[in-house]
Amino acid sequence: MTAPTFWQLPVAAMAFAVGALVLGGVIRGYAGFGASTVWVGCLCLVLPPSAVVPSTLLLEVASSAALAPRVWPDAHRPSLRWLLAGTLAGLPAGIWALAALPVHATRLAVGLVVGVSALALAVTRRTRPLGGPARTGGAGVLFGLLNGACGVGGPPVVLMYLASPLPIAVSRASLVVFFLAADLLTVAAAGAGGLLGWAVLAQTALFLPIALTGVALGGWAYRRAAGDVRQIVLGILAVVSLGLVAQAVVA
């Protein structure tokens, strides 16, 4: 049976979904990370993961595509090769899990991933070497599993780069390029798995301008404000995590 999408939601849930899309976009435009985690975490409170994850992947592709050409010269290419190789290895199992696991089990997994990610980001320090092919490829495998199953595969790769001594510009460029390539791979795998139906594509067409409006607002705020938004993002992720876990347990 086809999973319900935005069009089947009650009005209050629709309003919540629109607010979540804007919020995730604002965080992406302001902080440069965290959008997909917020989008998946919040939207999974009102929609099944099988309807949320493909839309979020497409939103991420659109967001990254605009940035990738400008940051490509700064990207750390050796690590990108091993990350993408690992992603290809992990994706099939992740896509299978998204299609096969019960909704409450996937919601619980998303909630736990979001919570652990927030905790890990809170304690990350730039002290660890980037690592060789084994560690980098392993992070890619974990990304493939989590991105395919939950749409929130980014934290292992974000943590790998943020904990390394690479310059911030290189880490940011590498993340943008990697997410664009990896999300394209995940979208292709989701399509092959039958998760990109017309209802999901129509939903994404509605979501895209809303999310990009949030990104523009976040960029506007960043240019006019000082300070670190990291703690705000971590607080939002913690609340989303608790909501998802509570919903999964009650269900």
Backbone as JSON, one array per atom type, in Angstrom:
{
  "sequence": "MTAPTFWQLPVAAMAFAVGALVLGGVIRGYAGFGASTVWVGCLCLVLPPSAVVPSTLLLEVASSAALAPRVWPDAHRPSLRWLLAGTLAGLPAGIWALAALPVHATRLAVGLVVGVSALALAVTRRTRPLGGPARTGGAGVLFGLLNGACGVGGPPVVLMYLASPLPIAVSRASLVVFFLAADLLTVAAAGAGGLLGWAVLAQTALFLPIALTGVALGGWAYRRAAGDVRQIVLGILAVVSLGLVAQAVVA",
  "N": [[0.85, -1.19, 0.0], [0.48, 2.28, -0.76], [2.35, 4.74, 0.94], [0.94, 7.28, 3.06], [1.02, 10.76, 2.21], [1.89, 14.29, 2.36], [-0.5, 15.38, 1.41], [-2.57, 13.96, 2.55], [-2.73, 14.74, 5.17], [-4.16, 16.17, 8.2], [-5.21, 19.63, 8.64], [-3.84, 20.95, 10.75], [-1.57, 19.34, 11.07], [-0.44, 19.7, 8.56], [0.3, 22.4, 8.76], [2.21, 22.19, 10.78], [4.15, 20.66, 9.43], [4.93, 22.43, 7.37], [6.05, 24.47, 8.94], [8.21, 23.01, 10.01], [9.73, 22.54, 7.72], [10.51, 25.15, 7.01], [11.95, 25.81, 9.34], [14.09, 23.91, 9.3], [15.32, 24.74, 6.93], [16.1, 27.36, 7.63], [17.99, 26.8, 9.64], [19.89, 25.44, 8.09], [20.68, 27.51, 6.32], [21.73, 29.34, 8.15], [23.53, 27.98, 9.95], [24.8, 26.11, 8.34], [24.59, 23.36, 8.49], [22.61, 20.5, 9.55], [20.02, 20.56, 8.47], [18.69, 18.32, 7.16], [18.47, 16.55, 9.28], [16.71, 17.85, 11.01], [14.52, 18.14, 9.28], [13.83, 15.42, 8.68], [13.51, 14.42, 11.31], [11.39, 16.03, 12.39], [9.29, 15.86, 10.44], [8.79, 13.15, 10.45], [7.23, 12.88, 12.66], [4.66, 13.32, 11.85], [4.31, 12.05, 9.44], [4.86, 8.91, 7.7], [8.14, 7.39, 7.71], [8.86, 6.35, 5.17], [7.68, 8.08, 3.39], [8.82, 10.46, 4.05], [11.68, 10.35, 3.98], [12.56, 9.99, 1.18], [11.69, 12.5, 0.08], [13.17, 14.29, 1.64], [15.78, 13.64, 0.89], [15.76, 14.5, -1.79], [15.39, 17.23, -1.37], [17.79, 17.83, -0.11], [19.61, 17.32, -2.18], [18.92, 19.37, -3.96], [19.6, 21.6, -2.39], [22.37, 21.28, -2.02], [23.35, 21.27, -4.62], [23.47, 23.88, -5.55], [25.6, 24.91, -4.16], [27.86, 23.32, -4.6], [29.49, 23.74, -7.05], [30.97, 26.06, -6.41], [32.49, 25.37, -4.19], [33.97, 23.17, -4.88], [36.82, 23.3, -5.65], [38.09, 23.36, -3.14], [37.62, 20.95, -1.92], [38.42, 17.87, -0.19], [39.71, 15.51, -1.9], [40.87, 12.79, -1.72], [39.69, 11.63, 0.63], [37.01, 11.78, -0.09], [36.73, 9.87, -2.12], [36.96, 7.37, -0.78], [34.89, 7.6, 1.05], [32.61, 7.66, -0.63], [32.83, 5.15, -1.82], [32.37, 3.51, 0.41], [29.77, 4.33, 0.96], [28.32, 3.31, -1.23], [28.51, 0.62, -0.62], [27.04, 0.41, 1.74], [24.46, 1.35, 1.19], [22.42, -0.44, -0.08], [21.44, -2.15, 2.01], [20.42, -0.24, 3.76], [18.33, 0.99, 2.24], [16.69, -1.23, 1.92], [15.93, -1.62, 4.6], [14.42, 0.72, 5.09], [12.2, 0.29, 3.43], [11.22, -2.11, 4.42], [11.02, -2.27, 7.26], [8.84, -1.86, 10.15], [6.81, 1.11, 10.67], [6.92, 2.29, 13.27], [9.28, 1.22, 14.27], [11.19, 2.32, 12.55], [10.81, 5.02, 13.11], [11.66, 5.05, 15.78], [14.34, 4.38, 15.4], [15.2, 6.63, 13.92], [14.79, 8.63, 15.85], [16.64, 7.85, 17.85], [19.06, 8.02, 16.41], [19.1, 10.77, 15.83], [19.24, 11.82, 18.44], [21.69, 10.7, 19.45], [23.39, 11.84, 17.59], [23.16, 14.59, 18.16], [24.29, 14.61, 20.73], [26.87, 13.68, 20.16], [27.82, 15.7, 18.43], [27.86, 17.77, 20.23], [30.05, 17.25, 21.84], [32.22, 17.12, 20.18], [35.57, 17.67, 19.23], [38.25, 19.3, 17.48], [40.55, 17.36, 17.1], [41.32, 14.85, 16.17], [43.06, 12.83, 13.79], [42.26, 12.67, 10.25], [42.16, 10.07, 9.23], [42.69, 6.84, 7.61], [42.0, 4.82, 4.62], [40.41, 2.69, 5.72], [39.02, 3.69, 8.03], [37.76, 5.93, 6.89], [36.3, 4.76, 4.77], [34.67, 3.14, 6.35], [33.12, 5.06, 7.69], [31.69, 5.92, 5.47], [30.2, 3.6, 4.85], [28.55, 3.45, 7.12], [27.19, 5.86, 6.78], [25.79, 5.24, 4.39], [24.08, 3.17, 5.27], [22.54, 4.49, 7.3], [21.54, 6.72, 5.9], [20.07, 5.56, 3.85], [18.15, 4.13, 5.33], [17.07, 5.94, 7.2], [17.4, 8.56, 6.35], [19.1, 10.28, 7.64], [21.94, 10.2, 7.49], [24.15, 11.8, 7.7], [25.57, 12.56, 10.22], [27.86, 10.73, 11.01], [29.79, 11.33, 9.02], [29.97, 14.12, 9.14], [30.95, 14.39, 11.75], [33.41, 13.1, 11.43], [34.84, 14.86, 9.77], [34.65, 17.3, 11.22], [36.01, 16.66, 13.52], [38.57, 16.44, 12.66], [41.86, 17.86, 11.89], [41.68, 19.38, 9.58], [41.41, 22.4, 7.63], [38.62, 24.62, 8.18], [37.32, 25.53, 5.86], [38.02, 23.56, 4.0], [36.88, 21.26, 5.15], [34.15, 21.98, 5.11], [33.72, 22.31, 2.33], [34.25, 19.7, 1.46], [32.19, 18.29, 2.71], [29.92, 19.4, 1.46], [30.28, 18.61, -1.24], [30.43, 15.83, -0.93], [27.86, 15.22, 0.2], [26.18, 15.96, -1.89], [26.9, 14.13, -3.96], [26.52, 11.65, -2.6], [23.83, 11.79, -1.8], [22.6, 11.86, -4.28], [23.22, 9.26, -5.14], [21.75, 7.87, -3.2], [19.14, 8.7, -3.75], [18.84, 7.55, -6.29], [18.99, 4.84, -5.56], [16.74, 4.68, -3.91], [14.75, 5.2, -5.78], [15.06, 2.94, -7.41], [14.22, 1.11, -5.58], [11.52, 1.54, -5.51], [10.5, 3.69, -4.04], [10.02, 6.25, -4.85], [7.44, 7.4, -5.72], [4.72, 8.98, -7.58], [3.21, 10.51, -5.79], [5.02, 11.13, -3.74], [6.9, 12.61, -5.21], [5.31, 14.79, -6.02], [4.73, 15.85, -3.53], [7.33, 16.62, -2.78], [7.83, 18.61, -4.66], [6.18, 20.61, -3.68], [7.36, 20.98, -1.18], [9.92, 21.99, -1.77], [10.16, 24.9, -2.55], [9.36, 25.97, -0.1], [11.27, 25.04, 1.74], [13.6, 26.17, 0.61], [13.02, 28.84, 0.93], [13.29, 29.04, 3.69], [16.07, 28.52, 3.84], [17.06, 30.81, 2.57], [16.17, 32.78, 4.39], [17.67, 32.0, 6.63], [20.28, 32.46, 5.7], [20.13, 35.24, 5.36], [19.78, 36.02, 8.05], [22.22, 35.12, 9.11], [24.08, 36.83, 7.93], [23.59, 39.13, 9.31], [23.91, 38.77, 11.96], [25.74, 37.83, 14.93], [27.65, 35.29, 16.62], [27.33, 31.87, 17.81], [25.36, 29.43, 16.43], [25.26, 26.84, 17.1], [24.51, 25.7, 19.64], [21.77, 26.24, 19.69], [20.86, 24.69, 17.54], [21.57, 22.14, 18.48], [19.89, 21.98, 20.71], [17.35, 21.96, 19.5], [17.54, 19.56, 18.05], [17.71, 17.74, 20.18], [15.15, 17.97, 21.36], [13.53, 17.12, 19.21], [14.46, 14.49, 18.97], [13.62, 13.34, 21.44], [10.84, 13.57, 21.11], [10.34, 11.85, 18.91], [11.26, 9.35, 19.87], [9.54, 9.02, 22.06], [7.06, 8.93, 20.72], [7.38, 6.61, 19.19], [7.66, 4.67, 21.19], [5.22, 4.85, 22.59], [3.49, 4.15, 20.52]],
  "CA": [[0.0, 0.0, 0.0], [1.26, 3.5, -0.84], [2.39, 5.48, 2.19], [0.31, 8.59, 2.99], [1.92, 11.9, 2.07], [1.42, 15.58, 2.89], [-1.86, 15.7, 0.97], [-3.55, 13.27, 3.39], [-2.63, 15.21, 6.55], [-5.08, 17.21, 8.66], [-4.69, 20.99, 8.46], [-2.86, 21.27, 11.8], [-0.34, 18.62, 10.76], [0.15, 20.38, 7.42], [0.95, 23.62, 9.26], [3.42, 21.76, 11.48], [5.13, 20.24, 8.42], [5.45, 23.65, 6.73], [6.94, 25.1, 9.91], [9.43, 22.22, 10.11], [10.5, 22.78, 6.5], [11.12, 26.47, 7.13], [12.94, 25.75, 10.41], [15.27, 23.21, 8.82], [15.99, 25.6, 5.96], [16.76, 28.46, 8.36], [19.18, 26.26, 10.29], [20.88, 25.18, 7.04], [21.21, 28.77, 5.85], [22.46, 30.03, 9.2], [24.63, 27.21, 10.52], [25.49, 25.32, 7.33], [24.36, 21.93, 8.69], [21.48, 20.18, 10.41], [18.69, 20.66, 7.85], [18.03, 17.03, 6.93], [18.14, 15.94, 10.57], [15.49, 18.51, 11.48], [13.41, 17.79, 8.38], [13.4, 14.03, 8.91], [13.04, 14.27, 12.68], [10.09, 16.67, 12.6], [8.27, 15.35, 9.53], [8.44, 11.77, 10.84], [6.23, 12.93, 13.71], [3.32, 13.38, 11.26], [4.28, 11.24, 8.22], [5.72, 7.72, 7.79], [9.49, 7.61, 7.18], [8.97, 6.02, 3.75], [7.26, 9.26, 2.63], [9.65, 11.61, 4.45], [13.09, 10.22, 3.61], [12.85, 10.35, -0.22], [11.54, 13.94, -0.12], [14.3, 14.97, 2.27], [16.95, 13.42, 0.04], [15.65, 15.38, -2.94], [15.62, 18.59, -0.89], [19.23, 17.97, 0.14], [20.28, 17.41, -3.48], [18.69, 20.72, -4.49], [20.35, 22.55, -1.57], [23.81, 21.11, -2.24], [23.71, 21.51, -6.02], [23.79, 25.29, -5.74], [26.86, 25.24, -3.48], [28.98, 22.46, -4.99], [30.47, 24.29, -8.01], [31.82, 27.08, -5.8], [33.39, 24.82, -3.17], [34.69, 22.01, -5.41], [38.29, 23.38, -5.59], [38.6, 23.18, -1.78], [37.24, 19.64, -1.37], [39.49, 16.91, 0.08], [39.34, 14.44, -2.82], [41.17, 11.4, -1.29], [38.69, 11.13, 1.56], [35.73, 11.65, -0.79], [36.69, 8.61, -2.87], [36.69, 6.26, 0.12], [33.54, 7.79, 1.6], [31.62, 7.26, -1.62], [32.92, 3.69, -1.97], [31.67, 2.94, 1.54], [28.34, 4.62, 0.81], [27.77, 2.34, -2.18], [28.42, -0.67, 0.05], [26.02, 0.42, 2.8], [23.14, 1.8, 0.74], [21.37, -1.44, -0.32], [20.82, -2.6, 3.26], [19.64, 0.87, 4.3], [17.09, 1.13, 1.47], [15.85, -2.39, 2.28], [15.36, -1.38, 5.92], [13.38, 1.75, 4.98], [11.01, -0.29, 2.8], [10.74, -3.33, 5.07], [10.79, -2.19, 8.7], [7.6, -1.19, 10.57], [6.95, 2.56, 10.83], [7.35, 2.68, 14.62], [10.68, 0.85, 14.43], [12.0, 3.3, 11.85], [10.74, 6.27, 13.88], [12.53, 4.89, 16.94], [15.72, 4.47, 14.91], [15.49, 8.03, 13.59], [14.9, 9.37, 17.11], [17.9, 7.52, 18.52], [20.15, 8.58, 15.61], [19.11, 12.22, 16.04], [19.72, 12.09, 19.79], [23.12, 10.4, 19.54], [24.08, 12.82, 16.77], [23.23, 15.83, 18.91], [25.26, 14.43, 21.8], [28.21, 13.6, 19.58], [28.21, 17.02, 17.94], [28.11, 18.65, 21.38], [31.35, 16.97, 22.47], [33.26, 16.98, 19.16], [36.7, 18.61, 19.23], [39.07, 19.11, 16.29], [41.83, 16.83, 17.57], [41.62, 13.52, 15.63], [43.43, 12.79, 12.36], [41.15, 12.29, 9.37], [42.13, 8.61, 9.14], [42.99, 6.24, 6.32], [40.89, 4.24, 3.86], [39.52, 1.84, 6.51], [38.12, 4.51, 8.84], [36.96, 6.77, 6.01], [35.33, 3.88, 4.13], [33.7, 2.73, 7.37], [32.17, 6.16, 7.86], [30.82, 5.89, 4.31], [29.25, 2.49, 5.0], [27.57, 3.86, 8.12], [26.35, 6.86, 6.13], [24.88, 4.57, 3.47], [23.06, 2.46, 6.06], [21.65, 5.44, 7.97], [20.86, 7.58, 4.94], [19.07, 4.76, 3.18], [17.09, 3.7, 6.23], [16.48, 7.01, 8.0], [17.59, 9.88, 5.77], [19.95, 11.11, 8.51], [23.25, 9.55, 7.49], [25.23, 12.78, 7.75], [26.39, 12.73, 11.41], [29.2, 10.12, 11.05], [30.71, 12.03, 8.13], [30.17, 15.45, 9.72], [31.83, 14.23, 12.91], [34.75, 12.75, 10.96], [35.51, 16.07, 9.28], [34.74, 18.32, 12.27], [37.0, 16.25, 14.52], [39.9, 16.41, 12.05], [42.53, 19.17, 11.87], [41.56, 20.05, 8.29], [40.83, 23.74, 7.71], [37.16, 24.65, 8.13], [36.89, 25.67, 4.46], [38.18, 22.26, 3.34], [35.86, 20.36, 5.69], [32.83, 22.4, 4.61], [33.66, 21.99, 0.91], [34.19, 18.24, 1.32], [30.85, 17.85, 3.1], [28.96, 19.79, 0.43], [30.47, 17.75, -2.41], [30.06, 14.46, -0.58], [26.42, 15.08, 0.36], [25.54, 16.01, -3.2], [27.13, 12.85, -4.65], [25.94, 10.54, -1.85], [22.38, 11.87, -1.84], [22.2, 11.43, -5.62], [23.25, 7.8, -5.12], [20.66, 7.37, -2.37], [17.91, 8.92, -4.51], [18.78, 6.51, -7.33], [18.67, 3.57, -4.91], [15.35, 4.75, -3.46], [13.93, 5.04, -6.97], [15.09, 1.53, -7.81], [13.45, 0.37, -4.59], [10.1, 1.84, -5.62], [10.11, 4.64, -3.0], [9.83, 7.59, -5.43], [6.2, 7.44, -6.47], [4.25, 10.32, -7.98], [2.74, 11.26, -4.62], [6.21, 11.65, -3.07], [7.48, 13.65, -6.06], [4.45, 15.96, -5.93], [4.98, 16.4, -2.19], [8.64, 17.28, -2.79], [7.69, 19.84, -5.44], [5.62, 21.59, -2.77], [8.3, 21.24, -0.09], [11.16, 22.65, -2.2], [10.21, 26.36, -2.36], [9.23, 26.29, 1.33], [12.58, 24.81, 2.35], [14.57, 27.15, 0.1], [12.7, 30.11, 1.59], [13.96, 28.97, 4.98], [17.51, 28.66, 3.63], [17.32, 32.23, 2.29], [16.01, 33.51, 5.64], [18.81, 31.69, 7.47], [21.42, 33.2, 5.17], [19.93, 36.65, 5.69], [20.05, 36.18, 9.48], [23.64, 34.91, 9.35], [24.82, 38.02, 7.52], [23.25, 40.24, 10.19], [24.01, 38.36, 13.37], [27.01, 37.26, 15.38], [27.45, 34.24, 17.6], [27.34, 30.49, 17.37], [24.02, 28.84, 16.46], [25.43, 25.41, 17.39], [23.73, 25.28, 20.81], [20.36, 26.27, 19.31], [20.62, 23.51, 16.72], [21.63, 20.95, 19.34], [18.67, 21.96, 21.53], [16.24, 21.53, 18.64], [17.71, 18.14, 17.77], [17.39, 16.98, 21.39], [13.69, 17.94, 21.51], [13.01, 16.26, 18.15], [14.8, 13.11, 19.32], [12.73, 12.89, 22.51], [9.5, 13.41, 20.55], [10.29, 10.65, 18.07], [11.39, 8.16, 20.72], [8.3, 8.9, 22.83], [6.01, 8.5, 19.82], [7.62, 5.21, 18.82], [7.42, 3.82, 22.36], [3.77, 4.86, 22.85], [2.83, 3.37, 19.46]],
  "C": [[0.89, 1.24, 0.0], [1.2, 4.26, 0.47], [1.69, 6.82, 2.04], [1.36, 9.7, 2.9], [1.25, 13.15, 2.6], [-0.04, 15.82, 2.58], [-2.92, 15.03, 1.84], [-3.56, 13.77, 4.84], [-3.79, 16.14, 6.92], [-4.41, 18.58, 8.59], [-3.61, 21.33, 9.49], [-1.53, 20.58, 11.53], [0.35, 19.23, 9.55], [0.92, 21.63, 7.86], [2.25, 23.28, 9.99], [4.51, 21.38, 10.49], [5.75, 21.45, 7.72], [6.42, 24.36, 7.67], [8.26, 24.36, 10.04], [10.33, 22.43, 8.9], [11.21, 24.12, 6.56], [12.22, 26.45, 8.19], [14.22, 25.06, 9.96], [16.04, 24.04, 7.81], [16.73, 26.74, 6.63], [18.05, 27.97, 9.02], [20.28, 25.98, 9.26], [21.51, 26.48, 6.56], [22.06, 29.5, 6.87], [23.71, 29.27, 9.63], [25.41, 26.41, 9.49], [25.32, 23.82, 7.49], [23.07, 21.75, 9.46], [20.11, 20.16, 9.76], [18.0, 19.31, 7.74], [17.65, 16.36, 8.24], [16.86, 16.54, 11.13], [14.31, 18.13, 10.6], [12.91, 16.38, 8.65], [12.81, 13.87, 10.31], [11.65, 14.83, 12.9], [9.01, 16.05, 11.72], [7.86, 13.93, 9.87], [7.46, 11.74, 12.01], [4.82, 12.92, 13.13], [3.19, 12.54, 9.99], [5.15, 10.0, 8.42], [7.08, 7.99, 7.17], [9.62, 7.32, 5.69], [8.48, 7.15, 2.85], [8.17, 10.45, 2.89], [11.05, 11.52, 3.86], [13.35, 10.54, 2.15], [12.71, 11.84, -0.49], [12.72, 14.7, 0.46], [15.57, 14.82, 1.44], [16.93, 14.36, -1.17], [15.87, 16.84, -2.54], [17.11, 18.83, -0.65], [20.01, 18.09, -1.17], [20.14, 18.82, -4.03], [19.51, 21.75, -3.71], [21.85, 22.49, -1.87], [24.23, 21.48, -3.66], [24.11, 22.96, -6.27], [25.15, 25.66, -5.16], [28.07, 24.52, -4.07], [29.95, 23.09, -5.99], [31.43, 25.29, -7.39], [32.84, 26.48, -4.83], [34.24, 23.67, -3.67], [36.21, 22.16, -5.32], [38.87, 23.12, -4.2], [38.36, 21.79, -1.22], [38.44, 18.71, -1.24], [39.19, 15.62, -0.7], [39.69, 13.03, -2.34], [40.12, 10.83, -0.34], [37.34, 10.93, 0.88], [35.63, 10.33, -1.53], [36.33, 7.45, -1.96], [35.31, 6.38, 0.77], [32.47, 7.31, 0.63], [31.64, 5.76, -1.87], [32.18, 3.0, -0.81], [30.16, 3.15, 1.45], [27.67, 3.61, -0.12], [27.59, 0.98, -1.52], [27.28, -0.71, 1.07], [24.61, 0.72, 2.35], [22.1, 0.69, 0.58], [20.66, -1.9, 0.95], [19.97, -1.5, 3.87], [18.32, 1.05, 3.58], [16.14, -0.03, 1.78], [15.18, -2.14, 3.63], [14.24, -0.36, 5.87], [12.09, 1.16, 4.43], [10.39, -1.41, 3.64], [10.37, -3.17, 6.54], [9.48, -1.5, 9.03], [7.86, 0.3, 10.83], [7.47, 2.92, 12.21], [8.81, 2.32, 14.87], [11.6, 1.85, 13.74], [11.99, 4.63, 12.58], [11.65, 6.2, 15.1], [13.99, 5.01, 16.52], [16.11, 5.9, 14.58], [15.69, 8.84, 14.87], [16.22, 9.12, 17.81], [19.1, 8.09, 17.76], [20.26, 10.09, 15.82], [19.67, 12.56, 17.41], [21.21, 11.84, 19.95], [23.93, 11.41, 18.74], [24.24, 14.14, 17.51], [24.27, 15.74, 20.02], [26.68, 14.41, 21.26], [28.7, 14.95, 19.07], [28.55, 17.96, 19.09], [29.5, 18.45, 21.96], [32.5, 16.89, 21.48], [34.32, 18.07, 19.31], [37.59, 18.29, 18.05], [40.46, 18.63, 16.68], [42.22, 15.52, 16.9], [42.07, 13.63, 14.18], [42.25, 12.3, 11.53], [41.05, 10.77, 9.23], [42.36, 8.12, 7.72], [41.77, 5.65, 5.66], [39.9, 3.43, 4.71], [38.52, 2.68, 7.31], [37.2, 5.35, 7.95], [35.9, 5.93, 5.29], [34.27, 3.4, 5.1], [32.66, 3.8, 7.64], [31.2, 6.22, 6.69], [29.79, 4.78, 4.38], [28.15, 2.87, 5.99], [26.63, 4.92, 7.56], [25.33, 6.19, 5.22], [23.75, 3.86, 4.2], [22.04, 3.44, 6.63], [20.88, 6.3, 6.98], [19.78, 6.81, 4.19], [17.89, 4.43, 4.06], [16.34, 4.84, 6.88], [16.56, 8.39, 7.37], [18.44, 10.8, 6.6], [21.33, 10.46, 8.63], [24.41, 10.5, 7.72], [26.11, 12.78, 8.99], [27.74, 12.01, 11.42], [30.22, 10.85, 10.19], [31.0, 13.43, 8.65], [31.15, 15.37, 10.89], [33.26, 13.92, 12.47], [35.51, 14.0, 10.52], [35.69, 17.11, 10.39], [35.77, 17.97, 13.33], [38.41, 16.23, 13.96], [40.54, 17.8, 12.09], [42.48, 19.88, 10.52], [41.01, 21.46, 8.48], [39.31, 23.7, 7.53], [36.66, 24.72, 6.69], [36.97, 24.34, 3.72], [37.12, 21.27, 3.84], [34.48, 20.7, 5.14], [32.69, 22.02, 3.13], [33.52, 20.49, 0.69], [32.8, 17.72, 1.67], [29.83, 18.19, 2.02], [29.06, 18.86, -0.77], [30.04, 16.32, -2.1], [28.55, 14.3, -0.48], [25.7, 15.13, -0.97], [25.68, 14.66, -3.91], [26.41, 11.7, -3.94], [24.42, 10.58, -1.88], [21.84, 11.52, -3.22], [22.19, 9.9, -5.71], [22.07, 7.23, -4.33], [19.32, 7.56, -3.06], [17.75, 7.86, -5.59], [18.4, 5.17, -6.72], [17.23, 3.55, -4.43], [14.39, 4.6, -4.64], [13.88, 3.59, -7.44], [14.3, 0.67, -6.84], [11.98, 0.7, -4.57], [9.6, 2.86, -4.62], [9.89, 6.06, -3.53], [8.6, 7.6, -6.33], [5.78, 8.86, -6.79], [3.81, 11.14, -6.79], [3.93, 11.88, -3.88], [6.85, 12.77, -3.88], [6.64, 14.93, -6.02], [4.62, 16.65, -4.57], [6.29, 17.17, -2.16], [8.59, 18.58, -3.57], [7.08, 20.96, -4.59], [6.63, 21.98, -1.69], [9.47, 22.13, -0.52], [11.15, 24.16, -2.02], [10.08, 26.76, -0.9], [10.58, 26.15, 2.01], [13.6, 25.85, 1.9], [14.28, 28.55, 0.63], [13.35, 30.16, 2.96], [15.46, 29.15, 4.86], [17.86, 30.13, 3.38], [17.18, 33.07, 3.57], [17.18, 33.26, 6.58], [20.06, 32.41, 7.01], [21.34, 34.68, 5.48], [20.25, 36.91, 7.17], [21.53, 36.05, 9.79], [24.45, 36.16, 9.01], [24.6, 39.19, 8.46], [23.41, 39.93, 11.66], [25.4, 37.83, 13.66], [26.69, 36.16, 16.37], [27.35, 32.88, 16.96], [25.95, 29.9, 17.52], [24.07, 27.37, 16.87], [24.54, 24.95, 18.54], [22.24, 25.28, 20.5], [20.01, 25.02, 18.52], [20.61, 22.25, 17.58], [20.39, 20.84, 20.22], [17.48, 21.48, 20.74], [16.33, 20.03, 18.36], [17.36, 17.28, 18.99], [15.88, 16.87, 21.59], [13.07, 17.02, 20.46], [13.26, 14.79, 18.47], [13.85, 12.56, 20.39], [11.31, 12.67, 21.99], [9.36, 12.14, 19.73], [10.35, 9.37, 18.89], [10.1, 7.94, 21.51], [7.17, 8.4, 21.95], [6.14, 7.04, 19.44], [7.29, 4.27, 19.98], [5.93, 3.72, 22.65], [3.03, 4.02, 21.81], [3.06, 1.89, 19.66]]
}
